[in-house]
Amino acid sequence: MNSSPSNSNSQFDEEIDLGQLFLNLWQGKWTILFVTFLVGTLSVFWALNTAPTYQADALLQLEEKAGANPFSGTFEGFGSDPASVTEIELLKSRLILGQAVAEQNLDWVAIPRQTPLIGYFVSEFGGLVELPEFMKPFAQSGETISLRFLRVPPHLLGTPLSLTKISETDFSLKIPEGPTLSGKLNQQLIDENTGIAIELSKLEGQVGREFTVVQESEEEAIKSVREKIGISEKGRNSGVLNVTFKDGNKEDASRALNAIVSAYLRQNISRNSAEAENSLKFIEDRLPEVRSIVDRAEEKLKDLQSERNTLDLSFETQALLEQRNQVEAELAALEIEEQELQRKYTVSHPNYKMLLSRKEQLETRLKALEARSLDLPDTQREIFDMTQELELARETYSKLLIRAQELRVVKASTIGNARVIDHAQTASLPIAPRKAVIVALGALLGLMLGVAIVLLKNFRSKGIKSSAEIEALGLSVFAVVNAVKPGLLKPRKSGGKNPILAIDDPTDLAVEALRGLRTSLHFGMLEKDAKVLSITSPSPNAGKSFCSTNLAIVSAQAGQKVCLIDADLRRGELRKFFGVKKDTPGLAELLVGDKKSEDVVTSTSVNTLSFIPTGKFPPNPADLLMTPTFASTLDKLSEQFDLIILDCPPVLAVTDPVMISKQASMTLVVVRYGVTTEKEMHAMQREIDASSGTISGAIFNGFQRGKGEKYGGYDYRYEYK
């Protein structure tokens, strides 16, 4: 081999060439447009096949609890903001949602049966055309069903029941693994054996339509409702909650949301009323005990006054008594309040701390008054103590009565601390699907996918794209043959001859390139005794048969006597270009001695062109090509023809072309644009080097000027007309 492998990557391969990238994308514009159109069409269908989702919304306001604690007037300013987070969780609780599910029967599901995959599309647009009979059970347009009552046994909860309309008033209900029941519209159907009871209030649709009826378990129904509800606070600590509910039916969305809000308001009122009721019960339990204390204190004071024969206290003692009574009454009130606060707050709560501070001040003042009372005379002191104890008991009893009355009023007038600002209302337009957005995103996705396919295809394409890459391998490029439209190379009818471009379209750019190759070969082979040219390729599908045939044609058209030999004794099919039958004797019979050269040479439509087919494929083609007969045959033919062209099999497939090249004056390799890779070229060179063969040059075939490659050297040819 007269060349050595070398790297063919240019300095631009390591960089991103934006111009090259744009040209690659432009070349793949039809792929990009097709993928964009396809994905865009699918997105349109998706948008049309997606059922709309409607959203109902309501607005709630949370307020500070009023009247819950009449003794908290001292601690105003220490209240907290509305507990929005707590109320949001309460709205999502099983307690609230369970009541809404039970009230509005949200565990009932009754819908028309839809066609798989395209159900909504058919239900919306199926009425525009007549659909086949097998689609009769599926919803097509205008089907509705409403339940007035539904009850299924526990083992059928969550199990779909198939309901079929039999007539305008009759229907049938198929029980899974059970009987088929018959019922009438607006009449309750009760089956004691299965435990199913159902009543329909509406059943619209053509006879034969099928519907699906399901009663979900309470757990599943609550879970489904919780997934559809949304709650958010408008602003921070505003106490205004925006509650939304999503559903496929406009009326059902507002109906379900109103049920949830109503259940929440009832629970809110009940919760506040329960607090007042608990406090009232606590005070009413204390009233008899405090009353008995008052009675005992009165009896004790009366006995002491009778015993000491005194009824009145001095003015100073009376004033001291009033002050002490006032302080002790305040302490008693704080004791009651503290007992209530203990059930709501911890000791670290600001309200509780303020109460303890107030209590400590009153206790200090009470100790001072007690110290003053020690200076009174014994009789006055005893009466003072008895009177003080009685007044304290009376004051405590009086406050308990007042508090009990207040709590009775609070309980009777409780309205809760939440109110509805906006009742549930469903928007007229669905919130999903957003068809314009879906279509736009689909088109964008299609565009991106198309670009990705084109770029990936170019990235994965490791084929040689320019003659410079071939020359970097040490091979001279004798010709750059432009790509030919595939339709020009296919037979016009099945079983007919393969078209020959040099005859059918002699002005094609590919033919012009082969004429240039003919000229190069003419001068390159002047000094050679034998005019034998072998044409091969590294791998199949490189176009060597196309090049061999058309080169032979243009050479013969120039006046040369040319002999084209199909040397592929394994799969040769050059005979199809010239209409030669498969069993026609050829090169194989010539090499084994069964035929002479004049017996196998076939004339063609071109006067100076002869053709030798393969003949019958031999079992040992490599052995035949190694015999001296092959060399002598070529020598004999060289005396008769100006040029002999051998169409050889691929080098990497068999060893035949290596042996043929040793008998040829020149060997050319056909390299196909974007198909033949550098690895194949290196492997072919190793095969040729191992057999001490020589490759004279290459034909760069199938070059596509519009593929976005940079033009360099002579990788193009102008059309001249």
LUMGUMI-483502 format. One line per 4 residues: number of its first residue (from 1); for each residue x, y, z of C-alpha. Coordinates in pm, whole numbers, plus 50000, padded with zeros to 5 digits. Example, Ala and Ser with C-alpha at 12.3 -4.5 7.8 and 13.67 -1.06 7.14 Angstrom:
BEGIN
1) 51230 49550 50780; 51367 49894 50714
END
This chain:
BEGIN
1) 50000 50000 50000; 50143 50335 49914; 49971 50525 50194; 49933 50506 50569
5) 49625 50573 50781; 49599 50915 50935; 49346 51107 51135; 49075 51259 50919
9) 48916 51486 51177; 48962 51850 51096; 49020 52119 51350; 48654 52214 51324
13) 48540 51873 51455; 48627 51975 51809; 48426 52293 51793; 48057 52369 51749
17) 48014 52521 51405; 47690 52718 51413; 47687 52756 51038; 47726 52382 50991
21) 47460 52322 51257; 47216 52547 51077; 47285 52381 50744; 47226 52038 50899
25) 46894 52158 51038; 46798 52309 50705; 46874 51982 50531; 46647 51802 50779
29) 46372 52061 50750; 46120 51813 50615; 46186 51575 50903; 46146 51863 51149
33) 45824 51982 50982; 45683 51631 50971; 45757 51562 51339; 45624 51906 51437
37) 45305 51848 51238; 45264 51497 51381; 45312 51598 51745; 45103 51911 51691
41) 44821 51701 51547; 44843 51462 51842; 44829 51756 52083; 44517 51890 51906
45) 44354 51549 51937; 44463 51527 52302; 44308 51868 52373; 43985 51770 52201
49) 43981 51429 52371; 44031 51564 52724; 43716 51621 52927; 43684 51976 53067
53) 43743 52044 53434; 43540 52318 53605; 43627 52496 53927; 43391 52634 54186
57) 43518 52876 54449; 43391 53022 54776; 43529 53283 55016; 43530 53244 55396
61) 43627 53492 55666; 43764 53383 56004; 43701 53621 56295; 43815 53643 56656
65) 43592 53450 56893; 43363 53689 57072; 43204 53636 57413; 43388 53314 57483
69) 43547 53447 57801; 43385 53741 57979; 43669 53756 58234; 43932 53819 57970
73) 43869 54191 57946; 44180 54255 58155; 44394 54081 57893; 44282 54254 57575
77) 44563 54297 57328; 44709 53954 57395; 44487 53767 57145; 44635 53584 56844
81) 44553 53609 56473; 44287 53379 56324; 44419 53023 56325; 44400 52985 55946
85) 44621 52680 55933; 44403 52501 56184; 44084 52592 55998; 44232 52475 55666
89) 44308 52135 55815; 43960 52121 55963; 43811 52189 55620; 44004 51888 55486
93) 43918 51662 55777; 43713 51345 55750; 43459 51502 55986; 43375 51784 55742
97) 43421 51597 55413; 43235 51296 55545; 42931 51511 55623; 42947 51665 55272
101) 42976 51321 55112; 42676 51193 55305; 42467 51505 55246; 42519 51529 54868
105) 42581 51157 54799; 42926 51230 54664; 43005 50860 54693; 42772 50790 54400
109) 42920 50779 54050; 42693 50741 53747; 42841 50816 53405; 42792 50700 53043
113) 43031 50431 52929; 43296 50584 52705; 43501 50446 52420; 43852 50346 52532
117) 44124 50604 52463; 43901 50834 52255; 43597 50836 52480; 43543 51208 52526
121) 43616 51283 52160; 43353 51033 52049; 43102 51154 52309; 43141 51511 52186
125) 43170 51463 51811; 43034 51112 51756; 42691 51245 51668; 42826 51426 51362
129) 42880 51103 51168; 42725 50760 51172; 42939 50529 51383; 42970 50153 51337
133) 42736 49918 51519; 42998 49789 51765; 43023 50141 51913; 42653 50153 51995
137) 42699 50086 52371; 42941 50377 52408; 42848 50738 52472; 42827 50945 52157
141) 42636 51265 52240; 42380 51386 52491; 42385 51085 52727; 42305 51169 53091
145) 42209 50970 53398; 42099 51083 53746; 42052 50876 54061; 41786 50940 54320
149) 41889 50651 54543; 42166 50392 54551; 42264 50127 54803; 42497 49834 54748
153) 42621 49568 54992; 42969 49618 55143; 43138 49365 54913; 43024 49562 54606
157) 43149 49900 54725; 43378 50041 54457; 43265 49778 54203; 43134 49916 53870
161) 42783 49801 53780; 42681 49799 53413; 42346 49964 53344; 42190 49939 52996
165) 41898 50140 52862; 41639 49896 52723; 41361 50142 52642; 41257 50494 52727
169) 41142 50378 53073; 41321 50046 53129; 41679 49956 53207; 41880 49652 53308
173) 42149 49633 53577; 42422 49370 53543; 42569 49254 53874; 42928 49121 53850
177) 42916 48744 53898; 42548 48778 53966; 42209 48819 53800; 42088 49091 53568
181) 41816 49301 53729; 41543 49492 53548; 41405 49825 53662; 41200 50126 53558
185) 41273 50496 53558; 41151 50682 53873; 41076 50353 54049; 41298 50210 54319
189) 41450 49875 54232; 41517 49663 54542; 41670 49317 54521; 41677 49132 54853
193) 41909 48859 54725; 42192 49089 54622; 42115 49370 54867; 42109 49631 54590
197) 41862 49918 54579; 41861 50180 54304; 41633 50449 54166; 41696 50660 53857
201) 41557 51009 53815; 41696 51064 53465; 41822 50836 53187; 41878 51005 52854
205) 42037 50845 52549; 41960 50606 52269; 41833 50259 52344; 42126 50023 52394
209) 42352 50280 52555; 42550 50155 52854; 42623 50342 53176; 42854 50273 53469
213) 42719 50300 53824; 42950 50283 54129; 42905 50344 54499; 43243 50419 54652
217) 43331 50338 55009; 43327 50633 55247; 43705 50627 55269; 43752 50636 54891
221) 43484 50903 54848; 43647 51128 55109; 43987 51069 54949; 43848 51165 54608
225) 43685 51482 54744; 44005 51577 54930; 44201 51552 54605; 43961 51791 54434
229) 43945 52057 54705; 44193 52340 54734; 44226 52590 55021; 44452 52893 55046
233) 44466 53206 55257; 44443 53537 55075; 44730 53736 55212; 44925 53667 55526
237) 44720 53640 55845; 44424 53794 55665; 44184 53532 55798; 44020 53511 55452
241) 44020 53163 55299; 43967 53092 54930; 43816 52745 54892; 43803 52579 54547
245) 43662 52252 54418; 43732 52093 54079; 43495 51861 53898; 43403 51759 53546
249) 43046 51888 53594; 42971 52254 53659; 42667 52194 53880; 42833 51914 54077
253) 43134 52135 54153; 42931 52415 54316; 42696 52166 54483; 42983 51976 54645
257) 43162 52293 54756; 42847 52437 54913; 42800 52112 55104; 43158 52129 55234
261) 43124 52494 55341; 42789 52425 55511; 42933 52128 55701; 43227 52342 55811
265) 43003 52625 55936; 42787 52382 56132; 43095 52229 56288; 43233 52574 56369
269) 42914 52677 56548; 42892 52343 56727; 43253 52374 56840; 43201 52722 56985
273) 42875 52618 57149; 43047 52316 57302; 43301 52542 57473; 43025 52748 57634
277) 42838 52432 57734; 43144 52283 57904; 43208 52604 58098; 42839 52624 58201
281) 42846 52265 58327; 43156 52340 58534; 42995 52644 58699; 42660 52475 58762
285) 42846 52193 58936; 43010 52451 59168; 42694 52645 59254; 42552 52399 59516
289) 42887 52373 59687; 42930 52752 59707; 42568 52791 59826; 42628 52552 60113
293) 42936 52754 60211; 42721 53070 60222; 42461 52900 60444; 42721 52772 60689
297) 42887 53112 60709; 42553 53281 60785; 42470 53034 61064; 42816 53065 61213
301) 42800 53448 61219; 42451 53446 61369; 42559 53213 61650; 42863 53426 61731
305) 42657 53747 61747; 42405 53584 61982; 42678 53448 62203; 42868 53782 62232
309) 42550 53992 62240; 42672 54223 61963; 42532 54296 61621; 42727 54583 61461
313) 43088 54647 61378; 43269 54975 61431; 43315 55209 61138; 43688 55133 61113
317) 43627 54759 61131; 43352 54786 60871; 43582 54970 60627; 43857 54717 60680
321) 43608 54437 60622; 43484 54589 60297; 43837 54625 60162; 43924 54268 60256
325) 43601 54138 60102; 43669 54320 59781; 44021 54174 59750; 43907 53823 59836
329) 43620 53846 59587; 43862 53943 59315; 44085 53651 59413; 43788 53416 59400
333) 43700 53539 59053; 44059 53484 58943; 44048 53130 59082; 43749 53052 58864
337) 43909 53209 58563; 44232 53022 58629; 44047 52691 58630; 43901 52776 58289
341) 44237 52887 58150; 44400 52565 58269; 44180 52373 58025; 44288 52592 57730
345) 44643 52717 57783; 44972 52630 57946; 45135 52832 58225; 45365 52998 57968
349) 45075 53152 57774; 45065 53537 57797; 44706 53536 57926; 44793 53288 58199
353) 45104 53481 58300; 44904 53804 58328; 44645 53632 58548; 44916 53498 58784
357) 45071 53843 58810; 44735 53999 58900; 44671 53721 59150; 45008 53780 59319
361) 44933 54151 59362; 44595 54080 59521; 44745 53823 59759; 45007 54075 59874
365) 44735 54332 59942; 44527 54072 60127; 44818 53989 60358; 44853 54358 60445
369) 44481 54383 60533; 44505 54067 60743; 44793 54218 60935; 44581 54527 61013
373) 44293 54312 61129; 44516 54158 61398; 44516 54491 61584; 44135 54477 61641
377) 43984 54371 61978; 43918 53999 62010; 43538 54021 61978; 43558 54265 61690
381) 43821 54049 61520; 43611 53732 61547; 43302 53907 61412; 43519 54067 61145
385) 43652 53727 61033; 43306 53571 61033; 43155 53861 60840; 43442 53862 60595
389) 43400 53489 60530; 43026 53532 60473; 43071 53827 60236; 43330 53637 60040
393) 43101 53337 60000; 42812 53559 59894; 43030 53745 59640; 43158 53419 59494
397) 42808 53277 59469; 42680 53594 59304; 42958 53592 59044; 42895 53226 58966
401) 42528 53300 58907; 42614 53589 58677; 42869 53377 58490; 42620 53092 58447
405) 42365 53331 58305; 42621 53477 58063; 42719 53130 57942; 42354 53039 57886
409) 42322 53348 57667; 42647 53264 57483; 42533 52907 57423; 42197 53018 57290
413) 42343 53289 57064; 42656 53117 56933; 42710 53196 56562; 43068 53077 56519
417) 43373 53271 56419; 43353 53192 56046; 43120 53342 55790; 43069 53307 55417
421) 43164 53609 55210; 43105 53449 54867; 42898 53137 54827; 43019 52861 54594
425) 42992 52950 54227; 43136 52767 53927; 43315 52962 53655; 43147 52945 53316
429) 43471 52845 53139; 43665 52531 53232; 44008 52569 53387; 44136 52265 53197
433) 44229 52162 52942; 44388 52484 52822; 44362 52389 52458; 44564 52674 52313
437) 44847 52609 52558; 44840 52234 52490; 44855 52285 52114; 45129 52546 52143
441) 45335 52325 52375; 45270 52027 52148; 45397 52217 51845; 45699 52337 52041
445) 45767 51986 52165; 45733 51854 51810; 45976 52117 51686; 46225 52029 51958
449) 46181 51657 51895; 46229 51705 51520; 46544 51908 51577; 46669 51645 51820
453) 46606 51365 51567; 46794 51551 51294; 47084 51636 51524; 47097 51283 51662
457) 47091 51140 51313; 47379 51366 51211; 47564 51289 51532; 47530 50914 51488
461) 47619 50933 51121; 47987 50841 51113; 48004 50815 50735; 48258 51008 50533
465) 48119 51344 50429; 48394 51500 50216; 48672 51408 49977; 48917 51567 50218
469) 48851 51283 50462; 48935 51030 50191; 49253 51211 50094; 49351 51223 50461
473) 49356 50843 50442; 49619 50860 50170; 49390 50795 49874; 49349 51016 49571
477) 48992 51100 49480; 48948 51040 49108; 48587 51155 49092; 48307 51295 49305
481) 47978 51149 49181; 47667 51335 49281; 47372 51153 49431; 47099 51037 49195
485) 46729 51044 49273; 46627 50694 49387; 46343 50683 49136; 46587 50699 48844
489) 46759 50377 48953; 46450 50158 49002; 46308 49935 48728; 46004 50081 48558
493) 45821 49752 48598; 45864 49448 48816; 46120 49206 48672; 46240 49458 48412
497) 46593 49579 48345; 46763 49813 48586; 46787 50164 48438; 47129 50283 48319
501) 47164 50652 48397; 47425 50718 48127; 47170 50608 47867; 46845 50731 48021
505) 46971 51071 48137; 47317 51141 47990; 47315 51503 48112; 47283 51411 48480
509) 47560 51550 48703; 47656 51199 48812; 47716 51099 48448; 47924 51412 48395
513) 48138 51311 48693; 48193 50965 48544; 48298 51127 48216; 48556 51318 48413
517) 48668 50987 48568; 48694 50838 48219; 48931 51116 48119; 49143 51074 48431
521) 49169 50699 48375; 49262 50749 48010; 49568 50953 48100; 49646 50751 48410
525) 49657 50421 48223; 49841 50535 47910; 50171 50382 48012; 50023 50052 48130
529) 50036 49752 47902; 49707 49602 48019; 49406 49826 48054; 49237 49633 48338
533) 49044 49837 48599; 48896 49669 48909; 48630 49855 49106; 48543 49750 49463
537) 48427 49900 49792; 48487 49841 50163; 48130 49725 50228; 47805 49662 50035
541) 47567 49937 49921; 47843 50176 49821; 47725 50191 49457; 48017 50014 49285
545) 47791 49835 49037; 47634 50170 48943; 47977 50325 48894; 48113 50025 48700
549) 47819 50007 48462; 47790 50377 48388; 48168 50420 48359; 48170 50139 48103
553) 47887 50309 47911; 48049 50656 47895; 48385 50499 47801; 48224 50303 47520
557) 48037 50615 47407; 48377 50784 47370; 48479 50523 47111; 48672 50283 47332
561) 48619 49909 47306; 48514 49822 47661; 48448 49490 47828; 48251 49499 48152
565) 48296 49185 48364; 48082 49096 48664; 48354 48953 48891; 48129 48906 49192
569) 48098 48528 49166; 47887 48515 49480; 47608 48770 49437; 47675 48949 49111
573) 47370 49105 48944; 47511 49325 48666; 47312 49109 48426; 46999 49300 48533
577) 47133 49615 48365; 47156 49441 48029; 46862 49201 48042; 47080 48889 48053
581) 46918 48575 48188; 47039 48424 48512; 47154 48094 48356; 47361 48263 48082
585) 47722 48126 48083; 47979 48374 48207; 48305 48421 48394; 48260 48110 48611
589) 48228 47879 48308; 48523 48055 48143; 48750 47996 48444; 48660 47627 48483
593) 48722 47570 48110; 48368 47487 48011; 48343 47786 47779; 48573 48000 47570
597) 48589 48378 47588; 48394 48423 47267; 48118 48205 47415; 48062 48421 47722
601) 48108 48770 47583; 47766 48930 47534; 47704 49232 47316; 47500 49526 47445
605) 47295 49812 47305; 47613 50024 47300; 47816 49923 46996; 48163 49913 47153
609) 48057 49772 47492; 48064 49401 47571; 47955 49230 47888; 48056 48907 48062
613) 47813 48799 48337; 47906 48585 48637; 47748 48272 48501; 47643 48005 48745
617) 47772 48089 49094; 48056 47842 49171; 48108 47684 49516; 48475 47798 49525
621) 48501 48145 49368; 48823 48235 49555; 48998 47925 49423; 48896 48006 49065
625) 49029 48360 49089; 49366 48229 49209; 49416 48003 48909; 49645 48104 48620
629) 49342 48081 48395; 49208 48408 48539; 49531 48596 48460; 49554 48449 48112
633) 49192 48531 48045; 49252 48898 48132; 49564 48905 47910; 49367 48760 47621
637) 49082 49007 47666; 49328 49296 47686; 49433 49217 47332; 49073 49257 47214
641) 48954 49556 47422; 49085 49903 47505; 48948 49888 47861; 48839 49603 48086
645) 48631 49691 48393; 48592 49434 48671; 48302 49485 48912; 48431 49318 49232
649) 48261 49225 49560; 48331 49432 49877; 48676 49390 50032; 48550 49343 50389
653) 48297 49079 50283; 48524 48835 50094; 48886 48803 49983; 48803 48793 49611
657) 48875 49163 49535; 49219 49135 49697; 49317 48861 49449; 49154 49042 49159
661) 49344 49363 49234; 49674 49180 49185; 49580 49111 48823; 49444 49462 48757
665) 49635 49759 48624; 49447 49990 48859; 49208 49939 49152; 48954 50200 49255
669) 48748 50197 49575; 48393 50335 49577; 48330 50537 49895; 47966 50627 49952
673) 47875 50959 50107; 47749 50922 50466; 47757 50540 50444; 48117 50431 50425
677) 48297 50499 50753; 48661 50566 50834; 48676 50243 51032; 48573 50050 50721
681) 48837 50233 50518; 49108 50149 50773; 48996 49786 50784; 49003 49767 50403
685) 49353 49915 50394; 49473 49654 50641; 49329 49379 50423; 49499 49517 50111
689) 49829 49575 50293; 49827 49219 50427; 49814 49083 50070; 50069 49335 49934
693) 49802 49487 49715; 49760 49845 49603; 49464 50080 49582; 49512 50346 49317
697) 49241 50581 49435; 48877 50631 49523; 48545 50732 49372; 48340 50947 49612
701) 47988 50835 49527; 47646 50967 49625; 47764 51313 49726; 47466 51526 49829
705) 47527 51891 49778; 47218 51984 49978; 47310 51790 50290; 47454 52088 50464
709) 47821 52000 50423; 48077 52265 50354; 48194 52264 49994; 48564 52219 49964
713) 48798 52129 49679; 48591 51976 49403; 48307 51824 49602; 48053 51981 49370
717) 47976 52019 49002; 47779 52293 48832; 47493 52199 48608; 47540 52334 48255
721) 47242 52357 48026
END
